[in-house]
Amino acid sequence: MAGLKRKLQASSVPHKSSIKKQKQKQETKPTLKTKVSATNLETETDSDPIVESETPEFSGEDDGVSWPSEDDAGLNSNQGRFSEEEDEAGFEDQEPANVTRPDSSTTDPKGLSTSSKESHAKQKALAQERRASKPNADSIARSKKLWERLRRKSHVPLAERKKLVAELFDIVTGHVKDFVLKHDSVRVIQTAIKYANLDQRRMIARELKGEFRGLAESRYAKFLVGKLLVHGDKETRDLIVPEFYGHVRRLIKHPEASWILDDIYRGAATTEQKAILLREWYGAEFSIFKHEGKGPVSAELKAILVERPEKRKPVMHALHEMINLLVQKKTAGFTMLHDAMLQYLLNVTPGSTEMTDFIELLKGDEEGDLLKNLAFTKSGARVVCLALAYGNAKDRKQILRVYKNTFSAMAYDANGHQVILAAYDVIDDTVLLPKTIFPELLGTSSVDLDDNQRQALLAAVTDLNARIPFLYLFAGKAKAMLPTEDLDMLSTIHTIRTSTSKKDPAARRMELLAHLSPPLLRCIAADPAPFIRSSFGCQFVTEVLLGAPAGELRIEALNAIIALVTATENTDDNVKEALDAPSAGKMLKTLVQGGRYNTKTQKVEQVSPALDFHNRLFEKLEEGGGGDGRGVVVEWAVGKKSFIVLAFLEAEGFAYGERLVGVLEEGRGRLEGVAGGVSEGGGVGGKGGKMGVREGKKGGGAGNRGTRMLLEKLDAADGG
């Protein structure tokens, strides 16, 4: 009884007064104690049905019941016996601490007592015996050995892995249910699914049919459901998803099943299956009764309320209760929750108490987790945009404050950047807005950017999503830049803001541009070369120069572009190649024309005040051509920049038209040879922004289309 002796030696002598009080309490309080022997406990445990183990994975090798590990088995056993004896005898039977008992145990050379070693050995033997007595003990033990080998993917050759997987399926086939409710053996099934073929995965799914809802509620088996959905096919999906019908309202509140349910809704369910799951949020009636209408199942609440207007009050009440419950539980990251919130918001009356309460619900989360999670999902971002549009000035400032230190991440997100665009269009405080958003997008509140900030800006403006918050104020609702979802959202926001915002949209835009333009123009003026190496970079330069307010900074940026294009001693091959690319040609053509081409009116819409880029560029080209412009201009006319030369002749306000025509007439022979034969590079930036190049097969071709159009212009001028 070494453990008992250590316990007694560690305790102090109880005071006499305390002993008397304890005796009195024992006399006044009758107790009923039931002594359970170790043998009976073992028998009861072994006879219990197999239940799910909640043992942490670091508790050692077990089979679903928490057993002591090899290192602490003896200590736990002795402590357990002491606590039982202490309960039976009470404090009055304890010996004083200064009285020692003779110690019959001996000590081995390692410092461990012999009795302690024996206790460890007994406990280990007992644990192994009890494991062996469980059903499928040998199968589980062998499968765990296989799993230990299979999970080290990089250390197992393919041929060996196939053999191990085949052996593993020989073990688990027909016994999958016996494996899935234990934290260690369920990992075996997950590994089997990972390396199985399609038929083997279907076999596992069929064996578990009818059990998926229960597995989703399990702390460990829920991952098995997710694994089957990821690696399974349509048949597996259609076996799993219907088992959750009718139980959404309960499972979405379950600490384990809620995550699996949302994963199914977000990534695995079909459109019809998602509609069935979401409809259950509208009340118990939608959980019990199936859809009986004609056509596919729809979760659009507006259509349901139009068909059954008498259900509006109970449906809206049930939906608001579910939303509020999950928000209060701090489970704000569910996509299903965000879709439900959007359906609710789309069906409340603007200015009503329901709308006010909903916006207060959004703002009520002190940590801001709800609004931050909403911004990164499709439905959630639309909820925030509508809340900004419908809210008052105070609501908008409070919502905007939540996203502090998050705007940069939102800009790169496919949904989050919509919130930034909505803030641009509805917030009237054009002093607070630039101070809140622009420093995070640019990395600084200063007008001058350092090298790291320029690199960050270059990465942002060449990203599909992150470039939009920078360019929207310059380009507006340009279809070439904005996806359809953004255009639809902005159209809705612009309709709402007519009654909720006071400032004129054009004035708001110019005030915001006054803050955003200077750092961008300075960055272009410092070094435009990195931007023209990509199509997105060229688009960025074009839109900023066309949309920025007139001033010295815009002139400096234009001059930097001209200097780069006309440099005769440019040794950077990447820059030369970039300038010959279609994207750079389109950029230069647009700047020469002085505005954007409108496909509806088929005219160039000039910016005001005019850029005067064409006159500046031609003057520089003449200097590069020896003073008369013949050299460089003709080279452009017969090469890939032929459409840029054509844009000179078509641009409004071009002061050197006659001189350009004279240069082209002098080089007519070369132009005719290129226009009718093999191109010397082709034209760039033709109609629609595509290359105007038609290089024929060997021995001939259509020639340079841009050069041919230049000759047509010259013939028309001669005929006039």
RAFEN-V787796 format. One line per field, one symbol per residue. burial: # if it has 24 or more other C-alpha atoms within 12 Angstrom, else .. A space follows every 10 residues. Layout:
burial: ???
This chain:
burial: #####..#.. .......... .......... .......... .......... .##....... ########## ..###.##.. ##........ #..#...... .......... ....###.## ..##.##..# #..#.##.## #.##.##.## #......... #..##..##. ###.###### ########## ######...# #########. ########## ########## ##...##### ########## ####.##### ######.##. ..######## ###..#.... ......#### #..##..... .#..##.### ####.##... ########## ########.# ....#..##. ###.#..### ########## ########## ###.###### ####.##### ########## ########## ..##.##### ####...##. ..##..#### ########## #######..# ##...#..## ..##.##..# #...#..### ########## ########## ########## ########## ..######## #######... ....#..### ########## #######... ......#..# ########## ##.#....## .######### ########## ##.#.##..# #.###.##.# ##.####### #######.#. #####..... .######### #.##......
